[in-house]
Amino acid sequence: PRLRLEYDESSIEDWFAIALPISINWQPVDISSFEHLTFNIYSEEATGGLIRLEDSEGVESLDFKLEKSIVPETDVSVRVRIEALLDGSDAFNKQKCRLLKIIGYKGAAFYVSEISLE
């Protein structure tokens, strides 16, 4: 199964977003022992977006730009170093990670699957 993310042309905004809980009960998770966030992404075009993490206090990590990974019409396996997302983000609490946010730009459409922490 894949999560389909697509910009709605009737939207007044020039972006779209989803927030996925790290745990099934929406409780914060300690991600200190994990090294990578992995997922598969597929898009028919090289349109982009970004991903970021958010802790239980609403502090967000740095962004990972999806366009670095999108190869049109190819299912790409992506592995993002968690430390790269948190580098310079001293306020982010790794012991209380709560959400994965995926944001797409106007016109973007992609599929995401097999999201995991390793």
SULKATA-V263050 format. One record per pair of residues at least 12 apart in sequence whose ideal C-beta (glycine too) atoms are under 6 Angstrom apart, sorted by sequence separation. I is the first residue (numbers start at 1). J is the second residue. D is the distance in Angstrom with one decimal. If there is no record, write none. Layout:
BEGIN
I	J	D
I	J	D
END
This chain:
BEGIN
50	63	4.3
51	64	5.0
50	65	5.3
50	66	5.9
64	80	5.0
49	66	4.5
48	66	5.1
48	67	3.2
62	85	5.3
46	70	5.4
61	85	4.1
61	86	5.5
46	72	5.3
43	70	4.9
45	72	5.6
62	89	5.8
28	56	4.3
41	69	6.0
61	89	5.5
44	73	5.7
61	92	5.5
53	85	5.8
59	91	4.8
42	75	4.7
59	92	4.9
40	75	5.7
41	76	5.5
40	77	5.3
41	78	5.9
55	92	5.5
55	93	4.5
39	78	5.5
56	96	4.2
38	79	5.0
55	96	4.8
55	97	5.6
56	98	4.7
36	79	5.0
37	80	4.7
55	98	5.9
53	97	5.6
54	98	5.9
37	82	5.9
54	99	4.2
34	82	5.8
52	101	5.1
51	102	5.3
50	103	5.2
49	103	5.2
49	104	3.9
49	105	5.8
48	105	5.9
49	108	5.4
47	107	5.6
47	108	4.1
32	94	4.8
31	94	5.3
30	95	4.5
31	97	4.5
43	110	4.0
28	96	3.8
29	97	5.3
41	110	5.7
42	111	4.5
28	98	4.9
41	112	5.6
39	112	5.6
40	113	4.7
40	114	4.8
22	97	5.4
22	98	5.9
39	115	4.4
38	116	5.4
19	99	4.7
20	100	4.6
38	118	5.7
19	101	5.1
36	118	4.6
34	117	4.2
18	102	5.3
17	103	4.4
15	103	6.0
16	104	5.1
15	105	5.7
14	106	4.2
7	104	5.9
5	104	5.5
7	106	5.6
7	107	5.5
7	108	5.3
6	109	4.1
5	110	5.6
4	111	5.4
2	111	4.0
3	112	4.8
2	113	4.3
END
